[in-house]
């Protein structure tokens, strides 16, 4: 059985593991029960795919969405791994191929949706085919209070007990409460070996902006990144359709996606997004976990997400290839009111509503942060040793001021009007606006009337928004959204605490930021990168697979920058394994250098390894001795397979060469071959 490092290089085309992967691979391969929490784009799938190749039998992978499974299966098949999925989206031929692979004993990874576990026949089939490990992707779906709960995930624990095999669970989104649920539901409460590999995605730039003409803000952000793949998340179905149309009118290739669409239209949208470069999808969160596209360059939120976990997971769909990616999240008081009311009007018990308000508070704290967003975000996940430099607040520190007096005036106005009014009426009181409503209620006689003239209406709106963001006030669902104070407001009202606010200029973050894609390659390399993408697109269309299945952007960028001269150089490019080198290496070399070299398949398998140079030297020596030392003997040569074995196995004496070459060839080439091997060390 090949080592993990050999399989990593030969099959997946990587020279080294990403941080944290190796320990997890070793634990899963050894048959330990494992819970791994890794950031999106951190290489979770490799942590069960590689062990599956090193273990006997079949690894069954429980995954939540058909699109996700199909993409992973295609990617595995592209690198030469026997993998299949049993899904409702299969063609009869695909299903037959899976069964044939299982019967022959060739299939190493079998992907299934959790819903399939409801069938007793599926359970019996898994017992019969020799499953030796269960891998659970998106394990947070087992949490009944999570935003992605899937009831059939609760059957996985039963499957583990029935098969009596190790289980490895993976997720990028799990707070302490969700981790406890995963252990209870999947491992019967017996703690697995846990790996917490950090939540930081340093390649992703974080930015928030207060809403100020949100459609224009999103269009400005997209216009600065024209030609890049992106996702815009919206709070309503209607907004996805309107914003997608506005993007098309601005010259972008864009489409909408939401749960109310016909199933076939959703599949078409998913397929186009996977296969087309530079497409923007404007979606509700229904466009979620099935996104396995590594070269999404940006994610924007036209509306505030519902929690910090949802935000983290949604922005995590950008930059999975490790290359620079950007985000922009817009928010305003209406978003905060909507999210508060959704929690308060829900059917959850009081303790769950309190927890949901706390999660929303964490997100609002991130939105209204005065210092580094990354430290704020990762602090929520109990990570505190953070280096940033990749957020809007590190780019340009905010201008803050002591907002204690302004907040105290606002709180006083709320208190003196019995917490019965929203921000609009309260601002009229503070500004001294004699509206009909102020006059009818007699609020012009309040001590707080006209005490806030140092700010204009727009500035007071920013103050109230920040008060909501700091959870000093909340909309009261029983009073039609009137603002009421929280306990956190009382120390400020009593002059026992102070608060800093940002001097809100209401400018759109990211309008003037240089797009991340411009930093990916130099101006000199950009034409070659475009040509390589065109070649990739041709292969993808011919094979009916997403472009990144051929090579992802990061691999093409490395090709454009390093310009490999031959297959040996090409084999050293990250993401170019043996199977892809054989399938596509020559074609991409032609784009880079013109006509590619012709290389024997046995030699091509050594490309990029130390044995390759040994093989080449042996080939030279063989040519010199083809007719013997004097050049008068009968021609004799070794096959490419023989030379490859000598280069790899490196026998140290005549006896070893005899075993590989046979006596006649060893006599002709042995001494010279041994000299080559000694020189190579």
C-alpha positions as a printed NumPy array, in Angstrom:
array([[  0.   ,   0.   ,   0.   ],
       [  1.412,   3.395,  -1.016],
       [  2.135,   5.938,   1.722],
       [ -0.093,   8.949,   2.357],
       [  2.59 ,  11.291,   1.003],
       [  2.925,   9.254,  -2.209],
       [ -0.843,   9.185,  -2.782],
       [ -1.06 ,  12.906,  -1.997],
       [  1.475,  13.617,  -4.725],
       [  0.647,  10.96 ,  -7.326],
       [ -3.15 ,  11.027,  -7.105],
       [ -4.057,  14.527,  -5.893],
       [ -1.013,  16.398,  -7.222],
       [  0.011,  18.131,  -3.978],
       [  3.566,  18.263,  -2.652],
       [  2.522,  18.734,   0.96 ],
       [ -0.494,  18.663,   3.256],
       [ -2.222,  21.871,   4.21 ],
       [ -1.863,  22.857,   7.883],
       [ -3.653,  20.346,  10.106],
       [ -4.503,  17.816,   7.392],
       [ -1.79 ,  15.244,   8.061],
       [ -2.762,  14.528,  11.684],
       [ -6.385,  14.067,  10.709],
       [ -5.504,  11.797,   7.765],
       [ -3.357,   9.639,  10.053],
       [ -6.104,   9.355,  12.702],
       [ -8.815,   8.503,  10.16 ],
       [ -6.543,   5.993,   8.389],
       [ -5.795,   4.326,  11.744],
       [ -9.53 ,   3.757,  12.274],
       [-10.119,   6.251,  15.073],
       [-13.466,   7.979,  15.527],
       [-12.784,  11.587,  14.537],
       [-14.523,  14.968,  14.707],
       [-12.68 ,  17.54 ,  12.589],
       [-13.723,  21.196,  12.5  ],
       [-11.867,  22.901,   9.678],
       [-12.445,  26.166,   7.832],
       [-14.225,  26.022,   4.489],
       [-11.526,  25.65 ,   1.871],
       [ -9.211,  24.016,   4.409],
       [ -9.227,  20.682,   2.591],
       [-11.795,  18.656,   4.558],
       [-12.655,  16.245,   1.736],
       [ -9.042,  15.129,   1.332],
       [ -9.07 ,  14.089,   5.01 ],
       [-11.505,  11.267,   4.255],
       [-10.741,  10.656,   0.568],
       [ -7.052,   9.903,   1.136],
       [ -7.649,   7.479,   4.062],
       [-10.283,   5.724,   1.928],
       [ -7.528,   4.851,  -0.565],
       [ -5.289,   3.543,   2.214],
       [ -7.888,   1.323,   3.9  ],
       [ -9.372,  -1.92 ,   2.689],
       [-13.013,  -1.983,   1.631],
       [-15.459,   0.828,   0.943],
       [-15.779,   4.214,   2.655],
       [-19.369,   5.46 ,   2.612],
       [-19.642,   9.251,   2.56 ],
       [-22.856,  10.86 ,   3.84 ],
       [-23.225,  14.241,   2.154],
       [-26.202,  16.632,   2.166],
       [-26.648,  17.662,  -1.465],
       [-26.62 ,  15.843,  -4.789],
       [-24.676,  18.594,  -6.545],
       [-21.938,  18.417,  -3.928],
       [-21.677,  14.631,  -4.23 ],
       [-21.612,  14.644,  -8.009],
       [-18.834,  17.226,  -8.101],
       [-16.667,  15.321,  -5.634],
       [-17.208,  12.044,  -7.499],
       [-16.286,  13.639, -10.827],
       [-13.165,  15.186,  -9.299],
       [-12.114,  11.803,  -7.871],
       [-12.747,   9.99 , -11.136],
       [-10.709,  12.649, -12.947],
       [ -7.648,  11.763, -10.827],
       [ -8.174,   8.03 , -11.31 ],
       [-10.027,   7.083,  -8.105],
       [-12.92 ,   4.605,  -8.349],
       [-15.771,   6.519,  -6.699],
       [-19.521,   6.705,  -7.203],
       [-22.729,   8.153,  -5.803],
       [-26.167,   6.645,  -5.367],
       [-28.537,   9.583,  -5.783],
       [-31.93 ,  10.301,  -7.294],
       [-30.135,  12.365,  -9.937],
       [-28.211,   9.376, -11.349],
       [-28.662,   8.117, -14.865],
       [-29.299,   4.334, -15.068],
       [-25.772,   3.968, -16.487],
       [-24.249,   5.786, -13.514],
       [-26.123,   3.606, -11.044],
       [-25.093,   0.438, -12.926],
       [-21.455,   1.561, -12.838],
       [-21.644,   2.025,  -9.056],
       [-23.065,  -1.487,  -8.531],
       [-20.503,  -3.013, -10.86 ],
       [-17.699,  -1.258,  -8.972],
       [-19.059,  -2.549,  -5.669],
       [-19.383,  -6.108,  -6.961],
       [-15.846,  -6.115,  -8.377],
       [-14.498,  -4.679,  -5.126],
       [-12.96 ,  -1.711,  -6.989],
       [-15.111,   1.076,  -5.553],
       [-13.316,   2.965,  -2.78 ],
       [-15.773,   5.793,  -1.995],
       [-19.558,   5.523,  -2.113],
       [-21.447,   8.814,  -1.692],
       [-25.028,   8.804,  -0.388],
       [-27.589,  11.359,   0.763],
       [-28.764,  10.953,   4.389],
       [-32.37 ,  10.484,   3.206],
       [-31.373,   7.179,   1.638],
       [-30.67 ,   5.772,   5.124],
       [-34.427,   5.722,   5.763],
       [-34.593,   2.645,   3.541],
       [-33.965,  -0.688,   5.221],
       [-32.679,  -1.976,   1.887],
       [-29.941,   0.678,   1.856],
       [-28.849,  -0.32 ,   5.352],
       [-28.637,  -3.994,   4.342],
       [-26.753,  -3.128,   1.166],
       [-24.126,  -1.211,   3.139],
       [-23.672,  -4.163,   5.47 ],
       [-23.246,  -6.495,   2.475],
       [-20.709,  -4.506,   0.402],
       [-17.951,  -4.361,   2.998],
       [-18.13 ,  -0.797,   4.282],
       [-15.192,  -0.231,   6.628],
       [-15.575,   3.475,   7.413],
       [-18.228,   6.191,   7.473],
       [-17.361,   9.787,   6.616],
       [-19.941,  12.488,   7.395],
       [-19.618,  15.761,   5.504],
       [-21.351,  18.905,   6.872],
       [-21.811,  17.158,  10.231],
       [-23.432,  20.259,  11.754],
       [-26.605,  19.237,   9.881],
       [-27.261,  16.83 ,  12.78 ],
       [-27.934,  19.788,  15.112],
       [-31.685,  20.191,  15.532],
       [-31.273,  23.882,  16.329],
       [-28.806,  24.618,  13.552],
       [-29.699,  26.556,  10.416],
       [-28.999,  23.51 ,   8.19 ],
       [-30.737,  20.77 ,  10.206],
       [-31.403,  17.572,   8.221],
       [-33.563,  15.072,  10.176],
       [-32.086,  12.06 ,   8.365],
       [-28.649,  12.889,   9.766],
       [-30.023,  11.464,  13.023],
       [-29.937,   7.989,  11.379],
       [-26.164,   8.063,  10.953],
       [-25.505,   7.05 ,  14.564],
       [-27.693,   3.985,  14.016],
       [-25.729,   3.162,  10.846],
       [-22.424,   3.386,  12.745],
       [-23.698,   1.016,  15.43 ],
       [-25.054,  -1.441,  12.865],
       [-21.863,  -1.595,  10.805],
       [-19.563,  -1.3  ,  13.839],
       [-17.019,   0.757,  11.873],
       [-15.162,   3.991,  12.664],
       [-16.799,   7.301,  11.819],
       [-15.128,  10.557,  10.811],
       [-17.296,  13.689,  10.984],
       [-16.332,  16.975,   9.294],
       [-17.754,  20.477,   9.423],
       [-16.672,  24.09 ,   9.112],
       [-19.517,  25.496,  11.2  ],
       [-19.914,  24.276,  14.765],
       [-19.999,  26.326,  17.951],
       [-19.558,  24.552,  21.307],
       [-23.271,  23.723,  21.527],
       [-23.349,  22.167,  18.043],
       [-20.159,  20.189,  18.745],
       [-21.848,  18.667,  21.815],
       [-24.856,  17.668,  19.688],
       [-22.613,  16.056,  17.051],
       [-20.894,  13.936,  19.715],
       [-24.237,  12.896,  21.211],
       [-26.009,  12.088,  17.934],
       [-23.211,  10.553,  15.866],
       [-20.947,   9.014,  18.514],
       [-23.516,   8.136,  21.22 ],
       [-21.894,  10.642,  23.549],
       [-18.53 ,   8.852,  23.54 ],
       [-16.046,  11.616,  22.651],
       [-14.195,  11.029,  19.373],
       [-10.704,  12.346,  18.783],
       [-11.353,  16.005,  18.056],
       [ -9.391,  18.304,  15.779],
       [-10.156,  22.024,  15.835],
       [ -8.129,  23.431,  12.99 ],
       [ -8.981,  27.075,  13.343],
       [-11.561,  29.195,  11.571],
       [ -9.277,  31.755,   9.966],
       [ -9.446,  32.18 ,   6.185],
       [ -6.616,  34.682,   5.725],
       [ -7.116,  34.907,   1.948],
       [-10.629,  36.375,   2.398],
       [-10.941,  40.15 ,   2.774],
       [-13.769,  41.147,   5.145],
       [-15.798,  44.323,   4.729],
       [-19.122,  45.702,   5.992],
       [-20.988,  48.862,   5.029],
       [-24.13 ,  50.591,   6.22 ],
       [-26.838,  50.561,   3.557],
       [-26.955,  53.707,   1.444],
       [-28.661,  52.828,  -1.817],
       [-27.869,  49.105,  -1.48 ],
       [-28.535,  48.217,  -5.116],
       [-25.992,  50.817,  -6.225],
       [-23.505,  49.579,  -3.615],
       [-23.744,  45.993,  -4.884],
       [-23.475,  47.123,  -8.519],
       [-20.385,  49.209,  -7.718],
       [-18.795,  46.246,  -5.955],
       [-19.552,  43.873,  -8.861],
       [-18.48 ,  46.409, -11.517],
       [-15.035,  46.651,  -9.932],
       [-14.744,  42.852, -10.23 ],
       [-16.164,  42.288, -13.691],
       [-15.462,  38.852, -15.13 ],
       [-15.063,  37.186, -11.733],
       [-17.379,  34.495, -10.351],
       [-19.388,  35.816,  -7.41 ],
       [-22.433,  35.22 ,  -5.221],
       [-24.836,  37.864,  -3.914],
       [-27.024,  36.718,  -1.019],
       [-30.409,  38.428,  -0.556],
       [-33.049,  38.188,   2.133],
       [-36.045,  37.732,  -0.2  ],
       [-36.82 ,  35.863,  -3.409],
       [-38.112,  38.998,  -5.128],
       [-34.87 ,  40.842,  -4.428],
       [-32.791,  38.06 ,  -6.051],
       [-34.707,  38.467,  -9.313],
       [-34.551,  42.265,  -9.312],
       [-30.857,  42.463,  -8.468],
       [-29.9  ,  39.753, -10.991],
       [-31.703,  41.806, -13.655],
       [-29.889,  44.98 , -12.6  ],
       [-26.537,  43.173, -12.849],
       [-27.402,  41.944, -16.354],
       [-28.374,  45.48 , -17.354],
       [-24.934,  46.6  , -16.125],
       [-23.243,  44.103, -18.452],
       [-22.67 ,  41.164, -16.118],
       [-23.542,  37.542, -16.779],
       [-25.952,  36.975, -13.9  ],
       [-28.876,  34.766, -12.863],
       [-31.074,  34.396,  -9.805],
       [-31.665,  31.351,  -7.595],
       [-34.199,  30.705,  -4.839],
       [-36.287,  27.926,  -3.326],
       [-39.445,  28.971,  -5.159],
       [-38.001,  28.167,  -8.584],
       [-38.838,  25.09 , -10.591],
       [-36.446,  22.236,  -9.711],
       [-35.144,  21.992, -13.282],
       [-34.448,  25.748, -13.391],
       [-32.482,  25.436, -10.139],
       [-30.431,  22.568, -11.598],
       [-29.687,  24.626, -14.711],
       [-28.551,  27.554, -12.535],
       [-26.302,  25.278, -10.459],
       [-24.815,  23.686, -13.571],
       [-24.141,  27.039, -15.249],
       [-22.473,  28.424, -12.139],
       [-20.227,  25.364, -11.882],
       [-19.203,  25.395, -15.532],
       [-19.087,  29.051, -16.594],
       [-16.322,  31.485, -15.716],
       [-17.356,  34.91 , -14.436],
       [-21.015,  34.111, -13.671],
       [-22.763,  35.898, -10.777],
       [-25.576,  34.119,  -8.921],
       [-27.962,  36.271,  -6.885],
       [-29.513,  33.906,  -4.385],
       [-31.286,  33.292,  -1.154],
       [-29.433,  30.986,   1.217],
       [-31.095,  28.091,  -0.635],
       [-28.006,  28.379,  -2.855],
       [-25.741,  27.009,  -0.201],
       [-23.965,  23.861,   0.746],
       [-23.957,  22.454,  -2.781],
       [-21.503,  25.13 ,  -3.913],
       [-18.209,  23.305,  -4.385],
       [-16.667,  25.783,  -6.821],
       [-13.138,  26.663,  -5.652],
       [-12.629,  29.83 ,  -7.706],
       [-15.474,  32.038,  -6.421],
       [-13.669,  35.352,  -6.087],
       [-16.247,  37.301,  -4.072],
       [-19.378,  36.992,  -1.927],
       [-21.638,  39.946,  -1.152],
       [-24.597,  40.153,   1.208],
       [-27.254,  42.604,   0.065],
       [-28.988,  41.971,   3.403],
       [-27.681,  41.058,   6.843],
       [-27.338,  37.272,   7.399],
       [-29.277,  35.756,  10.271],
       [-26.354,  34.775,  12.507],
       [-22.598,  34.869,  12.745],
       [-22.432,  31.152,  11.864],
       [-24.512,  31.725,   8.732],
       [-22.285,  34.667,   7.78 ],
       [-19.114,  32.639,   8.296],
       [-20.384,  29.722,   6.247],
       [-21.664,  31.914,   3.403],
       [-18.497,  33.999,   3.004],
       [-16.542,  30.739,   3.231],
       [-17.748,  29.829,  -0.244],
       [-15.308,  32.389,  -1.636],
       [-11.663,  31.619,  -2.284],
       [-11.708,  27.899,  -1.567],
       [ -8.64 ,  27.603,  -3.819],
       [ -6.634,  29.722,  -1.381],
       [ -6.267,  32.644,  -3.796],
       [ -7.388,  36.163,  -2.732],
       [-11.15 ,  36.642,  -2.378],
       [-13.341,  39.482,  -1.137],
       [-16.589,  39.984,   0.741],
       [-18.981,  42.853,   1.348],
       [-21.9  ,  42.757,   3.78 ],
       [-24.519,  45.519,   3.77 ],
       [-26.697,  46.145,   6.804],
       [-29.181,  48.662,   8.108],
       [-31.776,  49.147,  10.845],
       [-34.47 ,  47.347,   8.856],
       [-32.266,  44.247,   8.695],
       [-31.826,  44.318,  12.451],
       [-35.567,  44.721,  13.037],
       [-36.323,  41.846,  10.666],
       [-33.827,  39.477,  12.28 ],
       [-35.001,  40.368,  15.807],
       [-38.648,  39.838,  14.879],
       [-37.898,  36.501,  13.204],
       [-36.374,  35.296,  16.466],
       [-39.079,  36.736,  18.729],
       [-41.959,  35.477,  16.584],
       [-40.505,  31.997,  16.115],
       [-41.737,  28.85 ,  17.833],
       [-38.491,  28.08 ,  19.67 ],
       [-38.488,  27.888,  23.489],
       [-37.283,  30.955,  25.436],
       [-33.764,  29.635,  26.021],
       [-33.33 ,  29.026,  22.289],
       [-34.583,  32.518,  21.455],
       [-32.081,  33.972,  23.92 ],
       [-29.269,  31.991,  22.268],
       [-30.382,  33.172,  18.815],
       [-30.39 ,  36.793,  19.979],
       [-26.852,  36.243,  21.299],
       [-25.75 ,  34.867,  17.923],
       [-27.298,  37.849,  16.16 ],
       [-25.583,  40.159,  18.66 ],
       [-22.242,  38.626,  17.713],
       [-22.904,  39.384,  14.056],
       [-24.06 ,  42.924,  14.825],
       [-20.942,  43.425,  16.935],
       [-18.938,  42.414,  13.877],
       [-20.898,  44.816,  11.669],
       [-20.433,  47.732,  14.085],
       [-16.852,  46.813,  15.073],
       [-14.457,  49.684,  15.678],
       [-11.297,  47.601,  15.271],
       [-10.149,  44.606,  13.189],
       [-13.1  ,  42.529,  11.951],
       [-11.074,  39.315,  11.745],
       [-10.198,  39.492,  15.453],
       [-13.843,  40.188,  16.216],
       [-15.091,  37.282,  14.052],
       [-12.576,  34.699,  15.243],
       [-12.921,  35.782,  18.855],
       [-16.49 ,  34.468,  18.646],
       [-15.001,  31.042,  17.871],
       [-12.535,  31.392,  20.773],
       [ -9.526,  32.18 ,  18.586],
       [ -7.609,  35.154,  19.876],
       [ -4.045,  35.066,  18.507],
       [ -4.924,  36.654,  15.17 ],
       [ -2.961,  38.56 ,  12.546],
       [ -5.131,  40.352,  10.02 ],
       [ -4.364,  43.087,   7.519],
       [ -7.209,  41.754,   5.345],
       [-10.286,  43.682,   6.435],
       [-11.704,  47.124,   5.796],
       [-10.955,  48.315,   9.338],
       [ -7.283,  47.339,   9.036],
       [ -7.169,  49.012,   5.61 ],
       [ -8.57 ,  52.279,   6.991],
       [ -9.169,  52.559,  10.762],
       [-12.518,  54.12 ,  11.591],
       [-13.031,  57.552,  13.063],
       [-14.662,  57.046,  16.482],
       [-16.073,  59.499,  19.006],
       [-17.437,  59.386,  22.526],
       [-21.104,  58.679,  21.823],
       [-22.187,  58.489,  25.476],
       [-24.066,  61.794,  25.493],
       [-25.837,  61.104,  22.197],
       [-26.873,  57.611,  23.33 ],
       [-28.074,  58.925,  26.698],
       [-30.251,  61.523,  24.954],
       [-31.741,  58.833,  22.716],
       [-32.388,  56.502,  25.652],
       [-34.013,  59.324,  27.567],
       [-36.345,  59.992,  24.633],
       [-37.281,  56.293,  24.547],
       [-37.897,  56.209,  28.286],
       [-39.967,  59.422,  28.346],
       [-42.226,  58.124,  25.545],
       [-42.875,  54.845,  27.41 ],
       [-40.946,  52.745,  24.846],
       [-43.858,  53.048,  22.403],
       [-42.187,  54.553,  19.307],
       [-39.695,  53.734,  16.61 ],
       [-36.539,  55.61 ,  15.616],
       [-38.267,  57.972,  13.158],
       [-40.518,  59.607,  15.76 ],
       [-37.755,  59.643,  18.383],
       [-35.427,  61.456,  15.956],
       [-38.141,  64.06 ,  15.31 ],
       [-38.309,  64.663,  19.075],
       [-34.519,  64.974,  19.408],
       [-34.3  ,  67.356,  16.429],
       [-37.269,  69.455,  17.601],
       [-39.358,  68.749,  14.487],
       [-42.926,  69.861,  15.143],
       [-44.704,  67.108,  13.251],
       [-48.431,  66.368,  13.595],
       [-47.586,  63.263,  15.605],
       [-45.291,  65.191,  17.972],
       [-47.962,  67.851,  18.476],
       [-50.817,  65.344,  18.982],
       [-48.846,  63.417,  21.599],
       [-47.615,  66.537,  23.36 ],
       [-44.04 ,  65.379,  22.93 ],
       [-42.87 ,  68.933,  22.258],
       [-43.221,  69.452,  26.013],
       [-40.727,  66.686,  26.876],
       [-37.337,  67.691,  28.354],
       [-35.696,  65.812,  25.478],
       [-37.475,  67.849,  22.779],
       [-34.904,  69.569,  20.518],
       [-31.898,  68.524,  22.653],
       [-30.203,  66.733,  19.713],
       [-29.694,  69.502,  17.179],
       [-25.929,  68.914,  17.09 ],
       [-26.657,  66.053,  14.656],
       [-28.799,  65.905,  11.528],
       [-31.399,  63.239,  10.76 ],
       [-28.927,  61.008,   8.892],
       [-26.453,  61.097,  11.768],
       [-29.148,  60.281,  14.327],
       [-30.216,  57.33 ,  12.136],
       [-26.624,  56.076,  12.348],
       [-26.661,  56.512,  16.143],
       [-29.892,  54.521,  16.512],
       [-28.585,  51.827,  14.15 ],
       [-25.432,  51.486,  16.232],
       [-27.497,  51.348,  19.428],
       [-29.433,  48.444,  17.902],
       [-26.154,  46.884,  16.803],
       [-24.768,  47.088,  20.341],
       [-28.05 ,  45.57 ,  21.62 ],
       [-28.891,  48.599,  23.751],
       [-32.351,  48.754,  22.185],
       [-34.532,  46.164,  20.454],
       [-37.719,  46.422,  18.39 ],
       [-40.692,  45.198,  20.429],
       [-42.808,  42.82 ,  18.287],
       [-45.83 ,  43.402,  20.515],
       [-45.652,  47.164,  19.903],
       [-45.184,  47.068,  16.118],
       [-41.432,  47.496,  16.27 ],
       [-41.273,  50.273,  18.869],
       [-37.837,  50.43 ,  20.47 ],
       [-37.406,  49.203,  24.032],
       [-34.277,  49.319,  26.13 ],
       [-32.297,  46.241,  27.124],
       [-30.547,  45.778,  30.455],
       [-27.256,  46.704,  28.773],
       [-28.55 ,  50.25 ,  28.221],
       [-29.173,  51.008,  31.903],
       [-25.524,  51.705,  32.947],
       [-25.222,  54.282,  30.14 ],
       [-28.541,  55.894,  31.041],
       [-27.403,  56.12 ,  34.689],
       [-24.02 ,  57.621,  33.733],
       [-22.237,  54.482,  34.991],
       [-20.714,  53.525,  31.603],
       [-19.53 ,  55.149,  28.39 ],
       [-19.715,  54.041,  24.775],
       [-17.755,  54.828,  21.623],
       [-19.524,  55.118,  18.26 ],
       [-18.159,  55.366,  14.744],
       [-18.52 ,  58.643,  12.889],
       [-20.571,  57.039,  10.165],
       [-19.751,  58.448,   6.734],
       [-22.133,  55.978,   5.075],
       [-19.745,  55.199,   2.268],
       [-19.766,  51.838,   0.558],
       [-16.877,  49.616,   1.586],
       [-15.03 ,  48.234,  -1.37 ],
       [-16.056,  50.809,  -3.985],
       [-12.518,  52.075,  -4.252],
       [-10.739,  48.859,  -3.306],
       [ -8.604,  47.293,  -5.948],
       [-10.212,  43.945,  -6.876],
       [ -8.42 ,  40.887,  -5.545],
       [ -8.199,  39.333,  -8.997],
       [ -5.815,  42.064, -10.141],
       [ -3.358,  40.846,  -7.515],
       [ -3.456,  37.23 ,  -8.738],
       [ -1.159,  37.553, -11.762],
       [  1.069,  40.281, -13.146],
       [  0.062,  42.232, -16.222],
       [  2.718,  40.27 , -18.143],
       [  1.191,  36.891, -17.21 ],
       [ -2.478,  37.861, -17.686],
       [ -2.664,  36.971, -21.432],
       [ -1.232,  33.492, -20.788],
       [ -3.664,  32.936, -17.905],
       [ -6.554,  33.815, -20.246],
       [ -5.245,  31.344, -22.847],
       [ -4.909,  28.606, -20.228],
       [ -8.486,  29.276, -19.064],
       [ -9.702,  28.995, -22.655],
       [ -7.955,  25.621, -23.012],
       [ -9.479,  24.504, -19.699],
       [-12.93 ,  25.609, -20.852],
       [-12.592,  23.502, -23.992],
       [-11.761,  20.361, -22.002],
       [-14.549,  21.098, -19.499],
       [-17.184,  21.492, -22.211],
       [-15.993,  18.363, -24.031],
       [-16.109,  16.311, -20.811],
       [-19.315,  17.992, -19.534],
       [-17.704,  18.833, -16.181],
       [-17.085,  22.1  , -14.296],
       [-13.9  ,  23.868, -15.356],
       [-12.227,  23.485, -11.958],
       [-12.471,  19.685, -12.258],
       [ -9.846,  19.972, -15.025],
       [ -7.602,  22.404, -13.11 ],
       [ -8.555,  25.077, -10.591],
       [ -7.57 ,  28.738, -10.913],
       [ -4.695,  28.41 ,  -8.473],
       [ -3.092,  25.707, -10.631],
       [ -3.489,  27.769, -13.815],
       [ -2.028,  30.828, -12.092],
       [  1.027,  28.809, -11.067],
       [  1.383,  27.591, -14.668],
       [  1.187,  31.164, -15.977],
       [  3.737,  32.435, -13.47 ],
       [  6.275,  29.567, -13.611],
       [  5.792,  28.633, -17.312],
       [  6.829,  24.966, -17.091],
       [  9.059,  23.971, -20.005],
       [  8.354,  20.233, -19.986],
       [  6.316,  17.523, -18.299],
       [  8.783,  17.277, -15.411],
       [  8.24 ,  20.945, -14.632],
       [  4.496,  20.547, -15.154],
       [  4.369,  17.667, -12.636],
       [  5.715,  20.012,  -9.956],
       [  2.764,  22.394, -10.318],
       [  0.341,  22.147,  -7.374],
       [ -2.799,  20.222,  -8.349],
       [ -1.192,  18.299, -11.247],
       [ -1.239,  14.621, -10.252],
       [ -0.173,  11.693, -12.405],
       [ -3.596,  11.146, -14.005],
       [ -4.068,  14.827, -14.892],
       [ -0.506,  15.059, -16.174],
       [ -1.247,  12.164, -18.51 ],
       [ -4.627,  13.547, -19.586],
       [ -3.868,  17.253, -19.96 ],
       [ -0.157,  17.937, -19.455],
       [  0.875,  18.037, -23.091],
       [ -2.101,  20.147, -24.158],
       [ -1.4  ,  22.832, -21.561],
       [  2.325,  22.758, -22.344],
       [  1.436,  23.498, -25.966],
       [ -0.394,  26.625, -24.804],
       [  2.616,  27.699, -22.749],
       [  5.505,  26.691, -25.007],
       [  4.144,  25.614, -28.372],
       [  4.501,  21.957, -29.357],
       [  4.914,  19.705, -26.317],
       [  7.541,  16.997, -26.018],
       [  6.621,  13.368, -26.642],
       [  7.396,  11.233, -23.612],
       [  7.066,   7.504, -22.994],
       [  4.205,   6.753, -20.556],
       [  6.59 ,   4.94 , -18.167],
       [  8.806,   8.022, -18.076],
       [  5.813,  10.337, -17.727],
       [  4.788,   8.541, -14.519],
       [  8.118,   9.598, -12.999],
       [  7.68 ,  13.241, -14.043],
       [  8.58 ,  15.682, -11.327],
       [ 10.234,  13.05 ,  -9.11 ],
       [ 13.918,  12.506,  -8.34 ],
       [ 13.727,   9.203, -10.232],
       [ 12.963,  11.129, -13.438],
       [ 16.472,  12.573, -13.741],
       [ 17.957,   9.149, -12.95 ],
       [ 15.822,   7.613, -15.718],
       [ 17.032,  10.252, -18.196],
       [ 20.69 ,   9.595, -17.326],
       [ 20.17 ,   5.812, -17.641],
       [ 18.601,   6.402, -21.051],
       [ 21.665,   8.401, -22.154],
       [ 24.076,   5.711, -20.927],
       [ 22.023,   3.009, -22.652],
       [ 22.22 ,   4.911, -25.951],
       [ 26.023,   5.116, -25.618],
       [ 26.305,   1.357, -24.966],
       [ 23.598,   0.159, -27.373],
       [ 26.327,  -1.571, -29.48 ],
       [ 28.692,  -2.246, -26.602],
       [ 31.77 ,  -0.371, -25.43 ],
       [ 33.519,  -0.731, -28.792],
       [ 30.375,   0.027, -30.812],
       [ 30.546,  -3.244, -32.759],
       [ 28.253,  -5.554, -30.766],
       [ 24.693,  -6.546, -31.651],
       [ 22.211,  -3.756, -30.694],
       [ 20.646,  -4.232, -27.261],
       [ 18.355,  -2.051, -25.136],
       [ 16.186,  -2.098, -22.025],
       [ 12.471,  -1.444, -22.093],
       [ 11.117,   1.782, -20.618],
       [  9.559,  -0.296, -17.831],
       [ 12.967,  -1.781, -16.958],
       [ 14.614,   1.652, -16.847],
       [ 11.808,   2.996, -14.681],
       [ 12.242,   0.115, -12.215],
       [ 16.003,   0.71 , -12.01 ],
       [ 15.454,   4.463, -11.469],
       [ 12.923,   3.848,  -8.711],
       [ 14.381,   0.803,  -6.937],
       [ 18.079,   1.777,  -7.294],
       [ 19.769,  -1.61 ,  -6.837],
       [ 23.207,  -1.275,  -5.265],
       [ 25.005,  -4.261,  -6.823],
       [ 25.23 ,  -6.58 ,  -9.83 ],
       [ 22.877,  -9.112,  -8.282],
       [ 20.137,  -6.527,  -7.917],
       [ 20.532,  -5.381, -11.532],
       [ 20.477,  -8.992, -12.718],
       [ 17.082,  -9.481, -11.083],
       [ 15.644,  -6.398, -12.821],
       [ 17.302,  -6.612, -16.253],
       [ 18.264, -10.222, -16.769],
       [ 21.819, -11.49 , -17.168],
       [ 22.454, -10.373, -20.777],
       [ 21.385,  -6.739, -20.274],
       [ 23.041,  -6.531, -16.868],
       [ 26.3  ,  -7.632, -18.432],
       [ 26.071,  -4.903, -21.117],
       [ 24.775,  -2.013, -18.994],
       [ 25.355,  -3.029, -15.345],
       [ 28.644,  -1.232, -14.486],
       [ 27.591,   2.011, -16.175],
       [ 24.1  ,   1.9  , -14.62 ],
       [ 25.612,   1.371, -11.151],
       [ 27.839,   4.411, -11.716],
       [ 24.742,   6.495, -12.533],
       [ 22.953,   5.269,  -9.401],
       [ 25.977,   6.008,  -7.203],
       [ 26.253,   9.535,  -8.633],
       [ 22.563,  10.113,  -7.862],
       [ 23.197,   9.177,  -4.233]])
